[in-house]
Amino acid sequence: MKEGKSQSTVETAIQRLSRLSKMCNINDPEQIKETLAKLQWKNSTKNNVAVICTYYLKFLGITWKRPVYTEENGLPFIPTEEEIQSLIASAGRKTATLLQLLYETGARVGEALKLQWIHIDVQRRTIYITAEKGSNSRILPISPRLIDMLNRIPKINDKVFQASKHTVRINFEQQRNRTAIKLNNPRLRAIHLHTLRHYKGTTEYHKTKDIIHVKTVLGHKNIESTMVYINLENAIFQEANDQFTCKVAKDINEITKLVEAGFEYLLSLDDGSKIFRKRK
């Protein structure tokens, strides 16, 4: 029973249950508890798997006391621009195209895998993202580089990417790990497909300081989901946050030009002129 869950949520649950079944007897609640306790997974992941097991055991008519793990409040890992580009450059053609898409749009991998050729507007250089997990669908700009990469993929049927989420993840992790060894950079192993979404949210907020804009780009329904990127931006770009270019405007024309250039109002002087600033 899907019980109102989206198809992507059901597919993820099946994958995690299948993975757990290779480690223990998932028909035995005690074995599940013991296995989860030993695994070096994040507590958020353990909680998610425990919930999935609850649905599965309920289907079998088995009740259990679900273990609850205290979730960490740590911030997501954000790689550098150079690290992301090194992964894209080292990946195979289709994986590189997918990574470029995730990097430019901040889409979830499930949303990217829903992409159809009709969703790509080459003339306007935009792409239509079909939402999942209760998010909002949106139309986002894409670069000529991404369009060129997409055009190099054979048009077998309506969908751009043919592989399943599980296959895509495995292929990416294998290529990522090889690149981490080749470049002697263990940080690359901390990059997951969803990391590019966090990177987009963080850098987009750094460029615009507009949390509503970031919410729209990522397709969030609730602003609370977007607020994390304020903390991430403050932490990562801490030094840059203290460096500003300041300008003085004496009339409405000068004010208009500064606002259009991205300056923000700071204060007014006794002579009526106004001071604006913009982060360097």
C-alpha positions in Angstrom: 0.0 0.0 0.0 1.3 3.4 -0.9 -0.8 5.1 1.8 -0.7 8.4 0.0 3.1 8.3 -0.5 4.6 9.6 -3.8 6.1 7.1 -6.2 9.6 8.3 -5.5 9.1 7.9 -1.8 7.9 4.3 -2.3 10.9 3.5 -4.6 13.3 4.9 -2.0 11.7 2.8 0.7 12.0 -0.4 -1.4 15.7 0.3 -2.0 16.4 0.9 1.6 14.5 -2.2 2.7 16.3 -4.3 0.1 19.6 -3.0 1.3 18.8 -3.8 4.9 17.6 -7.3 3.9 21.1 -8.1 2.9 22.3 -7.5 6.4 19.7 -9.2 8.5 16.3 -11.0 8.5 13.9 -8.1 8.0 11.0 -10.3 9.2 12.6 -10.3 12.7 12.2 -7.0 14.6 15.0 -7.8 17.1 17.5 -8.5 14.2 16.5 -5.2 12.6 17.1 -3.3 15.9 20.5 -5.0 16.4 21.6 -4.3 12.9 20.5 -0.6 12.9 22.3 -0.1 16.2 25.6 -1.3 14.7 25.4 0.5 11.4 27.5 3.7 10.9 24.5 5.5 9.4 23.3 9.0 10.3 20.6 8.9 12.9 18.2 10.6 10.5 18.7 7.7 8.1 18.2 5.1 10.8 15.0 6.8 11.8 13.8 6.8 8.2 14.6 3.1 7.8 12.9 2.3 11.1 9.7 3.9 9.9 9.9 2.0 6.6 10.3 -1.3 8.6 7.3 -0.3 10.7 5.1 -0.2 7.5 6.7 -3.5 6.3 6.2 -5.3 9.5 2.6 -4.0 9.8 1.9 -5.5 6.4 3.1 -8.8 7.7 1.0 -8.5 10.8 4.0 -8.0 13.1 4.1 -5.3 15.8 7.3 -3.9 17.3 8.5 -1.1 19.4 10.3 1.1 16.8 13.7 2.4 17.9 14.0 6.2 17.8 17.4 7.9 17.2 18.2 11.5 18.2 18.8 13.3 14.9 21.9 15.4 14.5 21.6 19.1 13.9 24.7 19.4 11.8 24.8 21.5 8.6 25.1 19.7 5.2 28.6 19.4 3.7 29.2 22.1 1.0 32.1 21.4 -1.4 34.0 24.0 -3.3 33.3 25.0 -6.9 36.6 23.4 -8.0 35.6 20.1 -6.3 32.3 20.0 -8.1 33.8 20.8 -11.4 36.5 18.1 -11.0 33.7 15.5 -10.5 31.8 16.7 -13.6 35.0 16.6 -15.7 35.9 13.1 -14.6 32.4 11.6 -15.0 31.1 9.7 -18.0 29.0 11.6 -20.6 25.5 10.9 -19.1 26.6 11.2 -15.5 28.4 14.5 -16.2 25.3 15.8 -17.8 23.2 14.9 -14.9 25.7 16.4 -12.4 25.7 19.7 -14.5 21.9 19.7 -14.4 21.9 19.3 -10.6 24.6 21.8 -10.2 22.8 24.5 -12.2 19.2 24.0 -11.0 19.5 22.5 -7.5 16.9 19.9 -8.6 16.5 16.7 -6.6 17.9 13.7 -8.5 14.3 12.2 -8.7 13.1 15.4 -10.4 16.1 15.3 -12.8 15.3 11.7 -13.7 11.7 12.7 -14.6 13.0 15.2 -17.2 11.6 14.8 -20.7 12.9 16.3 -23.9 9.8 18.5 -24.2 10.7 20.1 -20.8 13.8 21.6 -22.4 13.4 25.0 -24.2 16.6 25.4 -26.2 15.6 28.8 -27.7 14.8 30.4 -24.3 17.5 28.3 -22.5 15.1 27.2 -19.8 14.1 23.8 -18.3 10.9 22.7 -16.6 11.4 20.8 -13.4 8.5 18.5 -12.4 8.3 18.5 -8.7 8.4 15.6 -6.3 7.9 15.1 -2.5 5.2 17.8 -2.3 7.5 20.5 -3.8 6.6 23.1 -6.4 7.3 22.6 -10.1 9.3 25.5 -11.6 11.0 26.8 -14.8 14.7 27.6 -14.4 17.4 29.1 -16.7 20.2 26.8 -17.9 23.5 27.5 -19.5 24.6 27.0 -23.1 27.1 24.4 -21.7 24.3 22.3 -20.3 22.2 22.6 -23.5 25.2 21.3 -25.4 25.7 18.4 -23.0 22.0 17.5 -23.2 22.1 17.6 -27.0 24.9 15.0 -27.0 22.6 12.4 -25.3 20.8 10.1 -27.7 17.0 10.7 -27.8 15.9 7.1 -27.3 12.4 8.0 -26.0 10.6 10.8 -24.2 12.9 10.7 -21.1 16.3 12.3 -21.1 17.8 9.9 -18.5 16.9 6.2 -18.7 18.4 4.8 -15.5 16.8 4.3 -12.2 17.7 6.4 -9.1 19.5 3.4 -7.6 21.6 2.8 -10.7 22.4 6.5 -11.0 23.5 6.7 -7.4 25.8 3.6 -7.7 27.4 4.8 -10.9 28.0 8.2 -9.5 29.6 6.9 -6.2 31.9 4.6 -8.2 33.1 7.4 -10.4 33.3 9.8 -7.4 35.4 7.4 -5.4 37.8 6.8 -8.3 38.2 10.6 -8.7 38.8 11.0 -5.0 41.7 8.5 -5.2 43.1 10.0 -8.4 43.1 13.6 -7.1 44.1 12.5 -3.6 41.1 14.5 -2.2 39.1 12.5 0.4 36.6 15.4 0.6 35.1 14.3 -2.7 33.8 11.1 -1.0 31.5 13.4 1.1 29.7 14.6 -2.0 26.4 13.0 -2.8 23.9 13.8 -5.5 21.8 15.7 -3.1 24.9 17.8 -2.1 24.6 19.7 -5.3 21.1 20.9 -4.2 22.6 22.2 -0.9 25.4 23.9 -2.9 22.9 25.6 -5.2 20.8 26.8 -2.3 23.8 28.2 -0.4 25.5 29.9 -3.3 22.2 31.3 -4.7 21.5 32.9 -1.3 25.0 34.3 -1.2 24.6 35.9 -4.6 21.1 37.4 -4.0 20.6 37.5 -0.2 16.9 36.8 -1.2 15.6 33.8 0.7 12.3 33.9 -1.2 14.2 33.6 -4.5 16.1 30.6 -3.1 12.8 29.0 -2.0 11.4 29.5 -5.5 14.5 28.0 -7.2 14.5 24.9 -5.0 10.7 24.5 -5.2 10.2 24.5 -1.4 6.6 24.9 -0.3 7.6 26.0 3.2 10.1 28.7 3.9 11.4 26.8 6.9 13.0 24.3 4.6 14.9 27.1 2.9 16.1 28.9 6.1 19.1 26.5 6.5 20.8 28.1 3.6 21.1 31.4 5.6 23.2 29.6 8.2 25.2 27.7 5.6 26.0 30.9 3.7 27.0 32.8 6.9 29.4 29.9 7.9 31.0 29.4 4.5 31.3 33.0 3.3 32.0 34.4 6.8 35.0 36.4 5.7 33.4 37.8 2.6 30.3 38.9 4.7 32.5 41.6 6.4 33.7 43.2 3.1 31.4 45.8 1.4 31.5 48.4 -1.3 29.7 51.6 -0.1 28.1 54.3 -2.3 26.4 57.5 -1.5 23.2 58.6 -3.4 22.0 62.2 -3.4 18.9 62.0 -5.6 16.3 59.5 -6.8 18.2 58.8 -10.0 21.4 57.8 -8.1 19.3 55.7 -5.7 17.6 53.9 -8.6 21.0 53.1 -10.2 22.4 51.7 -7.0 19.3 49.5 -6.3 19.4 48.2 -9.8 23.1 47.3 -9.3 22.3 45.2 -6.3 23.1 47.7 -3.5 21.1 47.7 -0.3 20.1 50.8 1.7 22.1 51.3 4.9 21.3 54.7 6.4 20.5 58.4 5.7 22.8 61.4 6.4 21.8 64.8 7.8 22.0 66.4 4.4 19.4 64.0 3.0 21.8 61.8 1.0 21.7 58.0 1.6 24.3 55.4 2.0 24.1 52.0 0.2 26.3 49.0 0.4 26.9 45.7 -1.5 29.0 42.8 -0.5 32.2 42.4 -2.5 
